Amino acid sequence: MLAACCLPVIGAACFFATPVILGAAVVDLALSEVQVGILGSSLLSGSAISAVVTAFLVRRLQWHLLAYVALLAEAIGFFAAAHVDTFAAILVPFWLASLGGGALYSLALTVLSDHPQSVRLFGLSISVQVFFQVLVLLSMPWFMVPGGLADCLYGLLGLCLIGGLLVHLLPKQSSIPADQETMSVAEVLNQPKALLALLGCLVFFVNIGAVWAYIERIGSLSGFTPVDLSQALAAAVAVSILGSLATVWQGKRYGEVWPLGCASAGMLVAVVMMQIPLTLGQFFLAFAIYNFFWNYSLAYQYAVVARIDSSGRYVAATPAFHSIGGAVGPLIAAAFVTSGQLIAVNVVAGIALLFSFWLFVLGLRTHSEA
């Protein structure tokens, strides 16, 4: 299962490296604040589409073929993006890389979920993802120079090649019949209670997408050097693992509503703290709080969906809704930001946090009254 634990890192490379990619693109392509949001959405929208499609079809497809096709799309996207030098030209390659990455990520999660030791493997995979994310963020100073974007993309292309060597370690095909585990779109739409919870997941990631796409700009506009910025981001992301550990320790002791409410409140405080200009200490503290409660919240989001639908099939669709929200967030923020003024990012994130919590509560209330 080593391959299934490592492949999510390669599949989510666009997402994990978003601040680095966008920071390098701002330098190389002289992007405006609006273009940063659009490019951020391009980095995530392809994965949203492929995650949705894969969630419905993964049990019907041959896994080795799906993995190779996904890796090829991701690799071609990174290679093509490294050889263009305009904002308009780079959108499609990034979208293609994201499309392949999303399919690969969903496939790897499905493989892990089928394993008898799935909980432990999910924990190992998350640890690998956090470790990779920290390394990528620490590399930021090397790529935020003219020409650095191409080097960053070549590095991500190298990850795709490594992924190709791991595919043969995966099972060739799902051992679970497609008609037992695969949902139709109609099934999702015909379950209003579960749909409310899934929409809560989507709106929650609107906040994530907006902040994650613009976090490098918030730091840069606060006057931080690339080295200081990368170290603060990496340290804050490393703290996020404590959020996951907190859910393991706490479990269902307080149900789902109170933990989700605390997470929303904590992230809202962090969003309010992210007001330009920031000191480096304020920036680290705000983003560390944000990341802690981000990871803390995820387990309870899955728990809400699972509580409403005990079959477990809607939980499998949750990452797809997360991906859609993550792709929409940067676009919404981009519609309101102005040059040197990113307060719209904070507003979008704050509204999304409050609205997502309301959707979770409404879904649980509707379920309890049914």
C-alpha positions in Angstrom: 0.0 0.0 0.0 3.0 2.3 -0.2 2.0 3.4 -3.7 -1.6 4.3 -2.5 -0.2 6.3 0.4 2.2 8.2 -1.9 0.1 8.7 -5.0 -2.3 11.2 -3.2 0.7 13.5 -2.9 1.3 13.4 -6.6 -2.4 13.8 -7.4 -2.8 16.8 -5.1 0.5 18.4 -6.2 -1.3 21.4 -7.8 -3.2 22.1 -4.6 -0.2 21.5 -2.2 2.1 23.7 -4.3 -0.5 26.5 -5.0 1.2 29.2 -3.0 4.6 28.4 -4.5 3.2 28.2 -8.1 1.3 31.4 -7.8 4.1 33.2 -6.1 6.5 32.2 -8.9 3.9 33.0 -11.5 3.4 36.5 -10.1 7.2 37.1 -10.6 7.5 35.5 -14.0 4.2 36.6 -15.6 3.6 39.9 -13.7 0.1 38.8 -12.6 -2.5 41.1 -11.2 -4.4 40.3 -8.0 -7.4 39.3 -10.1 -5.3 37.0 -12.3 -3.9 35.3 -9.2 -7.4 34.2 -8.3 -8.3 33.0 -11.8 -5.0 31.1 -12.1 -5.6 29.6 -8.6 -9.0 28.4 -9.8 -7.5 26.9 -12.9 -5.1 24.9 -10.6 -8.1 23.5 -8.7 -11.0 23.3 -11.1 -9.7 20.5 -13.2 -9.4 18.3 -10.1 -12.9 19.3 -9.1 -14.3 17.9 -12.4 -12.2 14.7 -12.4 -12.9 14.1 -8.7 -16.6 14.2 -9.3 -16.4 11.9 -12.4 -14.0 9.5 -10.7 -16.2 9.2 -7.6 -19.0 7.9 -9.8 -16.9 5.7 -12.1 -13.9 4.5 -10.2 -15.4 1.1 -9.4 -16.1 0.5 -13.1 -12.7 1.4 -14.5 -9.5 -0.6 -14.7 -7.3 1.0 -12.0 -3.9 0.7 -13.6 -5.1 2.3 -16.9 -6.9 5.1 -14.9 -3.7 5.8 -13.0 -1.5 5.9 -16.1 -3.9 8.2 -18.0 -4.2 10.5 -15.0 -0.4 10.7 -14.5 0.0 11.4 -18.3 -2.5 14.2 -18.2 -0.9 15.7 -15.2 2.6 15.4 -16.6 1.6 16.9 -20.0 0.0 19.8 -18.2 3.1 20.6 -16.1 5.4 20.3 -19.1 3.3 22.5 -21.3 2.9 25.1 -18.6 6.7 25.3 -18.2 7.0 26.3 -21.8 4.6 29.2 -22.0 5.1 32.8 -20.9 1.7 34.5 -20.8 -1.2 34.3 -18.4 -3.7 33.3 -21.0 -1.5 30.5 -22.4 -0.8 28.9 -19.0 -4.5 28.5 -17.9 -5.2 25.4 -20.0 -2.0 23.5 -19.2 -2.6 24.1 -15.5 -6.2 22.9 -15.8 -5.1 19.7 -17.6 -2.5 19.0 -14.8 -5.3 19.6 -12.2 -7.7 17.3 -14.1 -5.2 14.4 -14.1 -4.2 15.0 -10.5 -7.8 15.0 -9.2 -8.5 11.6 -10.9 -5.3 10.2 -9.4 -6.1 11.5 -5.9 -9.6 10.0 -5.9 -8.3 6.7 -7.2 -5.7 6.5 -4.5 -8.3 7.3 -1.7 -10.5 4.5 -3.1 -7.6 2.0 -3.0 -6.9 3.0 0.6 -10.5 2.8 1.7 -10.7 -0.9 0.4 -7.8 -2.0 2.7 -8.6 -3.7 6.0 -6.2 -1.3 7.8 -7.7 1.7 6.0 -7.7 4.0 9.1 -4.0 3.5 9.7 -3.2 3.9 6.0 -5.2 7.2 5.8 -3.2 8.5 8.7 0.0 7.5 7.1 -1.1 9.1 3.8 -2.0 12.4 5.5 1.3 12.4 7.3 3.1 12.0 3.9 1.0 14.8 2.4 1.8 17.2 5.3 5.5 16.3 5.1 5.5 17.0 1.3 3.6 20.2 1.7 6.1 21.5 4.2 9.0 20.6 1.9 7.3 22.4 -1.0 6.7 25.5 1.0 10.3 25.6 2.2 11.4 25.5 -1.4 9.5 28.8 -2.2 12.6 31.1 -2.2 14.2 29.1 -4.9 11.2 29.5 -7.3 10.2 33.1 -6.6 12.9 34.4 -9.0 12.5 35.1 -12.7 12.4 31.8 -14.5 11.7 29.9 -11.3 8.2 28.9 -12.3 9.5 26.5 -15.0 11.9 24.9 -12.5 9.0 24.4 -10.0 6.9 22.7 -12.8 9.8 20.5 -13.8 10.0 19.3 -10.2 6.3 18.5 -10.2 6.7 16.7 -13.6 9.4 14.6 -12.0 6.9 13.5 -9.3 4.6 12.3 -12.1 7.4 10.1 -13.5 8.0 8.6 -10.0 4.3 8.0 -9.8 4.4 6.0 -13.0 6.9 3.6 -11.3 4.5 3.0 -8.5 1.3 2.3 -10.4 2.1 -1.4 -10.8 2.0 -1.8 -7.0 -1.7 -0.9 -7.0 -4.5 -3.5 -7.3 -5.5 -3.9 -11.0 -9.2 -3.5 -10.3 -11.7 -2.9 -7.6 -12.6 -6.0 -5.6 -16.1 -4.5 -4.8 -18.8 -4.7 -7.5 -19.6 -1.4 -9.0 -23.4 -1.7 -8.4 -22.7 -2.0 -4.7 -20.6 1.1 -4.2 -21.1 3.4 -7.1 -23.8 6.1 -6.8 -25.7 7.7 -9.6 -26.1 11.5 -9.8 -29.8 11.0 -9.2 -29.1 9.2 -5.9 -27.1 12.2 -4.6 -29.8 14.7 -5.6 -32.6 12.6 -4.2 -31.2 12.6 -0.6 -31.8 16.2 0.6 -30.3 15.6 4.0 -27.1 14.2 2.7 -27.0 16.9 0.0 -27.2 19.6 2.6 -24.1 18.1 4.4 -22.2 17.8 1.1 -23.0 21.4 0.2 -21.6 22.3 3.7 -18.4 20.6 2.6 -18.4 22.4 -0.7 -19.0 25.9 0.9 -16.4 25.2 3.6 -13.8 24.7 0.8 -14.8 27.9 -0.9 -13.2 29.5 2.2 -10.1 27.2 1.8 -9.7 27.9 -1.9 -9.9 31.7 -1.4 -7.3 31.8 1.4 -5.0 29.2 0.0 -4.8 30.9 -3.4 -4.1 34.3 -1.9 -2.0 33.4 1.2 1.3 34.1 -0.6 0.0 37.5 -1.8 -1.1 38.4 1.8 2.4 37.6 3.0 4.2 39.4 0.1 2.0 42.5 0.5 2.9 42.5 4.2 6.5 42.9 3.2 7.9 39.5 4.0 10.9 38.2 2.1 10.5 34.9 0.3 12.6 33.1 2.9 10.6 34.4 5.8 7.3 33.7 4.0 8.2 30.1 3.1 9.4 29.3 6.6 6.2 30.8 8.2 3.9 29.0 5.8 5.8 25.7 6.3 5.8 26.0 10.1 2.1 26.8 10.1 1.2 23.8 7.9 3.3 21.6 10.1 1.1 22.7 13.1 -1.9 21.4 11.2 -1.1 17.8 12.0 -2.0 18.6 15.6 -5.6 19.3 14.4 -5.8 15.8 13.1 -4.4 14.4 16.3 -6.9 16.4 18.3 -9.8 14.7 16.5 -8.3 11.3 17.3 -8.0 12.1 21.0 -11.5 13.7 21.2 -13.4 11.4 19.0 -17.2 11.7 19.3 -17.2 12.9 22.9 -18.9 16.2 21.9 -20.8 15.0 18.9 -20.3 16.8 15.6 -22.0 20.2 15.9 -19.8 21.6 18.8 -16.5 20.6 17.1 -17.6 22.1 13.8 -18.8 25.2 15.5 -15.4 25.6 17.4 -13.5 25.0 14.1 -15.6 27.6 12.3 -15.1 30.1 15.1 -11.3 29.4 15.3 -10.9 29.8 11.5 -13.0 32.9 11.5 -10.7 34.4 14.2 -7.7 33.5 12.0 -9.3 35.1 8.9 -10.0 38.3 10.8 -6.3 38.3 12.0 -5.1 38.1 8.4 -5.3 41.9 7.8 -2.6 43.5 5.7 -0.1 44.6 6.9 0.9 41.9 9.3 4.1 41.2 11.3 5.7 37.9 10.6 4.6 36.6 14.0 1.0 37.6 13.5 1.1 36.0 10.0 2.4 32.7 11.4 0.0 32.7 14.3 -3.0 33.4 12.1 -2.2 30.8 9.5 -1.2 28.2 12.2 -4.7 28.7 13.9 -6.3 28.5 10.5 -4.5 25.2 9.5 -5.1 23.6 12.9 -8.9 24.1 12.7 -8.9 23.2 9.0 -7.6 19.7 9.7 -9.6 19.5 12.9 -12.8 20.2 11.0 -12.4 17.6 8.2 -12.9 14.5 10.4 -16.2 15.9 11.7 -17.4 16.9 8.3 -17.0 13.3 7.2 -18.7 12.2 10.4 -21.8 14.4 9.7 -22.1 12.9 6.2 -21.7 9.4 7.5 -24.3 10.0 10.3 -26.9 11.2 7.8 -26.2 8.3 5.4 -25.1 5.1 7.1 -24.3 3.3 3.8 -21.0 5.2 3.5 -21.5 5.9 -0.2 -22.0 9.7 0.4 -18.7 9.9 2.3 -17.0 8.7 -0.8 -18.4 11.7 -2.7 -17.2 14.2 -0.1 -13.8 14.9 -1.6 -15.5 15.8 -4.9 -17.6 18.4 -3.2 -14.5 19.7 -1.4 -12.7 20.0 -4.8 -15.6 22.0 -6.3 -15.6 24.4 -3.4 -11.8 24.8 -3.6 -12.0 25.7 -7.3 -14.9 28.2 -6.8 -13.3 30.0 -3.9 -10.5 31.8 -5.8 -12.9 32.9 -8.5 -15.3 34.5 -6.1 -12.4 36.3 -4.3 -10.9 37.4 -7.7 -14.2 39.1 -8.6 -13.8 41.5 -5.7 -10.0 42.0 -5.0 -8.2 45.0 -6.2 -4.5 45.8 -6.6 -2.8 45.7 -3.3 -6.1 45.3 -1.4 -7.1 41.8 -0.5 -9.8 42.4 2.1 -12.3 40.6 -0.2 -10.5 37.3 0.5 -11.2 37.7 4.2 -14.8 38.5 3.6 -15.4 35.6 1.2 -13.7 33.2 3.6 -15.7 34.5 6.6 -19.0 34.3 4.9 -18.3 30.8 3.6 -17.3 29.6 7.1 -20.6 30.8 8.6 -22.7 29.5 5.7 -21.1 26.1 5.7 -21.6 25.6 9.5 -25.3 26.6 9.0 -25.6 23.9 6.3 -24.1 21.2 8.5 -26.5 22.1 11.3 -29.5 22.2 9.0 -28.5 18.8 7.5 -28.3 17.2 11.0 -31.5 18.9 12.1 -33.4 17.7 9.0 -32.0 14.2 9.7 -33.1 14.1 13.3 -36.6 15.3 12.4 -37.0 12.7 9.7 
